[in-house]
Amino acid sequence: MANTSVEIGKIMECNIDARGKVVRMVGGMFSLFAGIVVGVLFGMDIFTTSEWLLIAVILIVSGCFAIFESRAGWCAVRAMGFKTPI
């Protein structure tokens, strides 16, 4: 059986610098906060259509993923071979 932790570690090697980590952390926190706000407004029946719930879930998931990228020092877009400015 292969050692999967080594394989995963190789796939997710650090590919962003300190500026990229900060940008992803701030963006992730903003997205997470916005998702929570939209979710609360949906729960209070201020936003009534189910599309708002979907928007809240997407914002929360993407915010959590951006925070994960920041903490790991890894960018999924860069890992796919695209060049990002930060």
DSSP file (Angstrom, degrees, kcal/mol; ACC not computed):
  #  RESIDUE AA STRUCTURE BP1 BP2  ACC     N-H-->O    O-->H-N    N-H-->O    O-->H-N    TCO  KAPPA ALPHA  PHI   PSI    X-CA   Y-CA   Z-CA
    1    1 A M              0   0    0      0, 0.0     2,-0.1     0, 0.0     0, 0.0   0.000 360.0 360.0 360.0 134.0    0.0    0.0    0.0
    2    2 A A        -     0   0    0      1,-0.1     2,-1.3     2,-0.0     3,-0.1  -0.375 360.0-110.7 -74.5 150.2    1.4    3.4   -1.0
    3    3 A N    >>  -     0   0    0      1,-0.2     4,-1.5    -2,-0.1     3,-0.6  -0.690  35.5-173.9 -80.7  96.9    2.0    6.1    1.6
    4    4 A T  H 3> S+     0   0    0     -2,-1.3     4,-2.9     1,-0.2     5,-0.2   0.777  75.8  63.9 -69.1 -27.6   -0.7    8.5    0.7
    5    5 A S  H 3> S+     0   0    0      1,-0.2     4,-2.1     2,-0.2    -1,-0.2   0.878 104.6  47.2 -66.1 -34.8    0.4   11.2    3.1
    6    6 A V  H <> S+     0   0    0     -3,-0.6     4,-2.1     2,-0.2    -1,-0.2   0.915 112.7  49.4 -69.2 -42.3    3.6   11.6    1.2
    7    7 A E  H  X S+     0   0    0     -4,-1.5     4,-2.0     2,-0.2    -2,-0.2   0.920 113.1  45.8 -63.1 -44.1    1.8   11.7   -2.2
    8    8 A I  H  X S+     0   0    0     -4,-2.9     4,-2.4     1,-0.2    -1,-0.2   0.907 110.8  53.7 -65.9 -41.1   -0.7   14.3   -0.9
    9    9 A G  H  < S+     0   0    0     -4,-2.1    -1,-0.2    -5,-0.2    -2,-0.2   0.868 108.9  49.4 -60.9 -36.6    2.2   16.3    0.6
   10   10 A K  H >< S+     0   0    0     -4,-2.1     3,-0.9     1,-0.2    -1,-0.2   0.891 111.3  48.9 -69.4 -39.4    3.9   16.3   -2.8
   11   11 A I  H 3< S+     0   0    0     -4,-2.0    -2,-0.2     1,-0.3    -1,-0.2   0.891 114.9  44.9 -66.3 -39.9    0.7   17.4   -4.6
   12   12 A M  T 3< S+     0   0    0     -4,-2.4    -1,-0.3    -5,-0.1    -2,-0.1  -0.204  78.6 151.4-102.8  42.1    0.1   20.2   -2.2
   13   13 A E    <   -     0   0    0     -3,-0.9    -3,-0.1    -2,-0.2    59,-0.0  -0.425  61.2 -81.7 -72.0 152.0    3.6   21.7   -1.9
   14   14 A C        +     0   0    0      1,-0.1    60,-0.2    60,-0.1    -1,-0.1  -0.275  56.0 161.9 -56.8 125.7    3.8   25.4   -1.1
   15   15 A N        +     0   0    0     58,-2.1     2,-0.3    -3,-0.1    59,-0.2   0.213  51.3  67.8-133.6  14.9    3.3   27.5   -4.3
   16   16 A I        -     0   0    0     57,-1.1     2,-0.1    54,-0.1    70,-0.0  -0.963  68.7-132.9-132.9 154.2    2.4   31.0   -3.0
   17   17 A D     >  -     0   0    0     69,-0.3     4,-2.0    -2,-0.3     5,-0.2  -0.231  42.5 -82.6 -93.9-172.9    4.4   33.6   -1.1
   18   18 A A  H  > S+     0   0    0      1,-0.2     4,-2.2     2,-0.2     5,-0.2   0.872 128.2  52.9 -61.7 -39.4    3.5   35.6    2.0
   19   19 A R  H  > S+     0   0    0      1,-0.2     4,-2.5     2,-0.2    -1,-0.2   0.924 109.1  49.6 -62.7 -43.0    1.5   38.2   -0.1
   20   20 A G  H  > S+     0   0    0      1,-0.2     4,-2.3     2,-0.2    -1,-0.2   0.873 109.3  52.1 -62.5 -37.9   -0.5   35.5   -1.7
   21   21 A K  H  X S+     0   0    0     -4,-2.0     4,-2.4     2,-0.2    -1,-0.2   0.916 110.6  47.7 -63.9 -43.1   -1.3   34.0    1.7
   22   22 A V  H  X S+     0   0    0     -4,-2.2     4,-2.7     2,-0.2     5,-0.3   0.926 111.6  49.9 -64.7 -44.7   -2.5   37.3    3.0
   23   23 A V  H  X S+     0   0    0     -4,-2.5     4,-2.4     1,-0.2     5,-0.2   0.915 113.6  45.8 -61.1 -43.3   -4.7   38.0    0.0
   24   24 A R  H  X S+     0   0    0     -4,-2.3     4,-2.5     2,-0.2    -1,-0.2   0.884 113.0  50.1 -68.3 -37.7   -6.3   34.5    0.3
   25   25 A M  H  X S+     0   0    0     -4,-2.4     4,-2.5     2,-0.2    -2,-0.2   0.940 113.9  43.8 -65.8 -46.8   -6.8   34.9    4.0
   26   26 A V  H  X S+     0   0    0     -4,-2.7     4,-2.4     2,-0.2    -2,-0.2   0.933 116.5  47.0 -64.6 -45.7   -8.5   38.3    3.7
   27   27 A G  H  X S+     0   0    0     -4,-2.4     4,-2.5    -5,-0.3    -1,-0.2   0.898 113.1  49.5 -62.1 -40.8  -10.6   37.2    0.8
   28   28 A G  H  X S+     0   0    0     -4,-2.5     4,-2.7    -5,-0.2    -2,-0.2   0.900 111.1  48.3 -65.7 -41.4  -11.6   34.0    2.5
   29   29 A M  H  X S+     0   0    0     -4,-2.5     4,-2.6     2,-0.2    -2,-0.2   0.905 112.6  49.1 -66.2 -40.1  -12.5   35.8    5.7
   30   30 A F  H  X S+     0   0    0     -4,-2.4     4,-2.8     2,-0.2    -2,-0.2   0.936 113.3  46.4 -62.6 -46.6  -14.6   38.3    3.7
   31   31 A S  H  X S+     0   0    0     -4,-2.5     4,-2.5     2,-0.2    -2,-0.2   0.911 113.2  49.2 -63.5 -43.1  -16.3   35.6    1.8
   32   32 A L  H  X S+     0   0    0     -4,-2.7     4,-2.1     2,-0.2    -1,-0.2   0.925 113.0  46.9 -61.8 -45.7  -17.0   33.6    5.0
   33   33 A F  H  X S+     0   0    0     -4,-2.6     4,-2.5     2,-0.2    -2,-0.2   0.923 112.4  49.7 -62.5 -45.1  -18.4   36.6    6.8
   34   34 A A  H  X S+     0   0    0     -4,-2.8     4,-2.7     1,-0.2    -1,-0.2   0.898 110.3  51.3 -61.9 -40.2  -20.6   37.6    3.8
   35   35 A G  H  X S+     0   0    0     -4,-2.5     4,-2.4     2,-0.2    -1,-0.2   0.890 109.9  48.8 -63.7 -39.9  -21.9   34.0    3.6
   36   36 A I  H  X S+     0   0    0     -4,-2.1     4,-2.6     2,-0.2    -2,-0.2   0.918 111.7  49.6 -65.6 -43.1  -22.8   34.0    7.3
   37   37 A V  H  X S+     0   0    0     -4,-2.5     4,-2.6     2,-0.2    -2,-0.2   0.939 112.7  46.4 -61.1 -47.5  -24.6   37.4    6.9
   38   38 A V  H  X S+     0   0    0     -4,-2.7     4,-2.2     1,-0.2    -1,-0.2   0.904 112.7  51.4 -62.5 -40.5  -26.6   36.1    3.9
   39   39 A G  H  X S+     0   0    0     -4,-2.4     4,-2.4     2,-0.2    -2,-0.2   0.903 110.6  47.7 -62.9 -41.6  -27.4   32.9    5.7
   40   40 A V  H  X S+     0   0    0     -4,-2.6     4,-1.7     2,-0.2    -2,-0.2   0.922 111.5  50.2 -65.3 -43.7  -28.6   34.8    8.8
   41   41 A L  H  <>S+     0   0    0     -4,-2.6     5,-2.5     1,-0.2     6,-1.3   0.873 111.5  49.2 -62.9 -36.0  -30.7   37.1    6.6
   42   42 A F  H ><5S+     0   0    0     -4,-2.2     3,-1.5     4,-0.2    -1,-0.2   0.911 109.9  51.5 -66.4 -42.0  -32.2   34.1    4.9
   43   43 A G  H 3<5S+     0   0    0     -4,-2.4    -2,-0.2     1,-0.3    -1,-0.2   0.782 107.7  52.3 -65.4 -26.9  -32.9   32.5    8.3
   44   44 A M  T 3<5S-     0   0    0     -4,-1.7    -1,-0.3    -5,-0.1    -2,-0.2   0.340 116.1-116.3 -89.8   6.9  -34.7   35.7    9.4
   45   45 A D  T < 5S+     0   0    0     -3,-1.5    -3,-0.2     2,-0.3     3,-0.2   0.740  85.6 118.2  62.9  26.4  -36.9   35.5    6.2
   46   46 A I  S   <S+     0   0    0     -5,-2.5     2,-0.6     1,-0.3    -4,-0.2   0.871  81.2  40.3 -82.0 -44.2  -35.5   38.8    4.9
   47   47 A F  S    S+     0   0    0     -6,-1.3    -1,-0.3    -9,-0.2    -2,-0.3  -0.936  78.7 176.0 -98.4 119.8  -34.1   37.0    1.9
   48   48 A T        +     0   0    0     -2,-0.6     2,-0.2    -3,-0.2    -1,-0.1   0.689  42.6  87.0-106.3 -19.3  -36.9   34.5    1.0
   49   49 A T  S >> S-     0   0    0      1,-0.1     3,-1.3     4,-0.0     4,-0.6  -0.528  78.0-122.7 -85.8 153.7  -36.0   32.7   -2.1
   50   50 A S  H 3> S+     0   0    0      1,-0.3     4,-1.8     2,-0.2     3,-0.2   0.679 104.5  75.4 -68.1 -16.9  -33.9   29.5   -2.0
   51   51 A E  H 3> S+     0   0    0      1,-0.2     4,-2.4     2,-0.2    -1,-0.3   0.858  90.5  57.3 -62.3 -33.2  -31.3   31.1   -4.3
   52   52 A W  H <> S+     0   0    0     -3,-1.3     4,-2.3     2,-0.2    -1,-0.2   0.865 103.6  52.1 -65.7 -35.4  -30.1   33.1   -1.3
   53   53 A L  H  X S+     0   0    0     -4,-0.6     4,-2.4    -3,-0.2    -1,-0.2   0.915 109.8  49.2 -65.7 -41.8  -29.5   29.9    0.6
   54   54 A L  H  X S+     0   0    0     -4,-1.8     4,-2.6     2,-0.2    -2,-0.2   0.908 110.4  50.8 -62.7 -42.1  -27.4   28.6   -2.3
   55   55 A I  H  X S+     0   0    0     -4,-2.4     4,-2.6     2,-0.2    -2,-0.2   0.912 109.9  50.6 -61.5 -42.9  -25.4   31.9   -2.4
   56   56 A A  H  X S+     0   0    0     -4,-2.3     4,-2.4     2,-0.2    -2,-0.2   0.922 111.5  47.5 -61.6 -44.6  -24.8   31.6    1.3
   57   57 A V  H  X S+     0   0    0     -4,-2.4     4,-2.8     2,-0.2     5,-0.3   0.925 112.4  49.0 -64.2 -44.5  -23.5   28.1    1.1
   58   58 A I  H  X S+     0   0    0     -4,-2.6     4,-2.6     1,-0.2     5,-0.3   0.918 112.4  48.5 -61.7 -43.7  -21.3   28.9   -1.9
   59   59 A L  H  X S+     0   0    0     -4,-2.6     4,-2.2    -5,-0.2    -1,-0.2   0.911 113.7  46.6 -63.0 -42.4  -19.8   31.9   -0.1
   60   60 A I  H  X S+     0   0    0     -4,-2.4     4,-2.4    -5,-0.2    -2,-0.2   0.929 114.9  45.3 -67.1 -45.6  -19.2   29.9    3.1
   61   61 A V  H  X S+     0   0    0     -4,-2.8     4,-2.3     2,-0.2    -2,-0.2   0.929 115.5  46.3 -65.1 -45.1  -17.6   27.0    1.3
   62   62 A S  H  X S+     0   0    0     -4,-2.6     4,-2.3    -5,-0.3    -1,-0.2   0.878 112.4  51.6 -67.3 -35.3  -15.4   29.2   -1.0
   63   63 A G  H  X S+     0   0    0     -4,-2.2     4,-2.2    -5,-0.3    -2,-0.2   0.920 110.5  47.8 -64.2 -43.8  -14.4   31.3    2.0
   64   64 A C  H  X S+     0   0    0     -4,-2.4     4,-2.3     1,-0.2    -2,-0.2   0.895 111.9  50.5 -63.4 -39.7  -13.3   28.2    4.0
   65   65 A F  H  X S+     0   0    0     -4,-2.3     4,-2.6     2,-0.2    -2,-0.2   0.896 109.6  50.2 -66.2 -39.8  -11.4   26.9    1.0
   66   66 A A  H  X S+     0   0    0     -4,-2.3     4,-2.2     2,-0.2    -1,-0.2   0.893 110.7  49.6 -65.4 -39.1   -9.6   30.2    0.6
   67   67 A I  H  X S+     0   0    0     -4,-2.2     4,-2.5     2,-0.2    -2,-0.2   0.909 110.6  50.8 -65.1 -41.2   -8.6   30.2    4.3
   68   68 A F  H  X S+     0   0    0     -4,-2.3     4,-2.6     2,-0.2     6,-0.2   0.927 109.6  50.4 -59.7 -45.8   -7.4   26.6    3.9
   69   69 A E  H  X>S+     0   0    0     -4,-2.6     5,-1.6     1,-0.2     4,-1.5   0.905 110.8  50.0 -59.4 -41.9   -5.3   27.6    0.9
   70   70 A S  H  <5S+     0   0    0     -4,-2.2    -2,-0.2     1,-0.2    -1,-0.2   0.935 113.0  44.6 -62.7 -47.2   -3.8   30.5    2.9
   71   71 A R  H  <5S+     0   0    0     -4,-2.5    -1,-0.2     1,-0.2    -2,-0.2   0.856 117.5  45.0 -67.0 -35.4   -2.9   28.3    5.8
   72   72 A A  H  <5S-     0   0    0     -4,-2.6    -1,-0.2    -5,-0.2    -2,-0.2   0.669 102.6-130.2 -82.5 -17.2   -1.5   25.6    3.6
   73   73 A G  T  <5 +     0   0    0     -4,-1.5   -58,-2.1     1,-0.3   -57,-1.1   0.796  68.9 122.2  71.8  27.8    0.4   28.0    1.4
   74   74 A W      < -     0   0    0     -5,-1.6     2,-0.5   -60,-0.2    -1,-0.3  -0.967  49.1-157.8-129.6 137.7   -1.1   26.3   -1.6
   75   75 A C     >  -     0   0    0     -2,-0.4     4,-2.1     1,-0.1     5,-0.1  -0.973   8.8-154.7-119.0 124.4   -3.2   27.7   -4.4
   76   76 A A  H  > S+     0   0    0     -2,-0.5     4,-1.1     1,-0.2    -1,-0.1   0.879  96.6  52.8 -64.0 -38.8   -5.4   25.3   -6.4
   77   77 A V  H  4>S+     0   0    0      1,-0.2     5,-1.6     2,-0.2     3,-0.5   0.921 111.4  45.6 -65.5 -43.4   -5.4   27.6   -9.5
   78   78 A R  H >45S+     0   0    0      1,-0.2     3,-1.6     2,-0.2    -1,-0.2   0.863 107.2  58.9 -66.3 -34.7   -1.6   27.7   -9.5
   79   79 A A  H 3<5S+     0   0    0     -4,-2.1    -1,-0.2     1,-0.3    -2,-0.2   0.775 100.7  57.0 -65.6 -24.8   -1.4   24.0   -9.0
   80   80 A M  T 3<5S-     0   0    0     -4,-1.1    -1,-0.3    -3,-0.5    -2,-0.2   0.484 126.7-101.1 -83.5  -2.9   -3.4   23.6  -12.2
   81   81 A G  T < 5S+     0   0    0     -3,-1.6     2,-0.2     1,-0.3    -3,-0.2   0.433  77.7 133.8 102.3   0.1   -0.7   25.5  -14.1
   82   82 A F      < -     0   0    0     -5,-1.6     2,-0.5     1,-0.0    -1,-0.3  -0.603  53.4-127.6 -83.0 144.5   -2.2   29.0  -14.3
   83   83 A K        -     0   0    0     -2,-0.2    -5,-0.0     2,-0.0    -1,-0.0  -0.807  24.2-164.6 -91.6 128.3   -0.1   32.0  -13.5
   84   84 A T        -     0   0    0     -2,-0.5     0, 0.0     1,-0.1     0, 0.0  -0.874  24.6-128.8-111.6 147.3   -1.7   34.3  -10.9
   85   85 A P              0   0    0      0, 0.0    -1,-0.1     0, 0.0   -65,-0.0   0.769 360.0 360.0 -67.6 -24.2   -0.5   37.9  -10.3
   86   86 A I              0   0    0    -66,-0.1   -69,-0.3   -67,-0.1   -63,-0.1   0.364 360.0 360.0-121.7 360.0   -0.3   37.4   -6.5
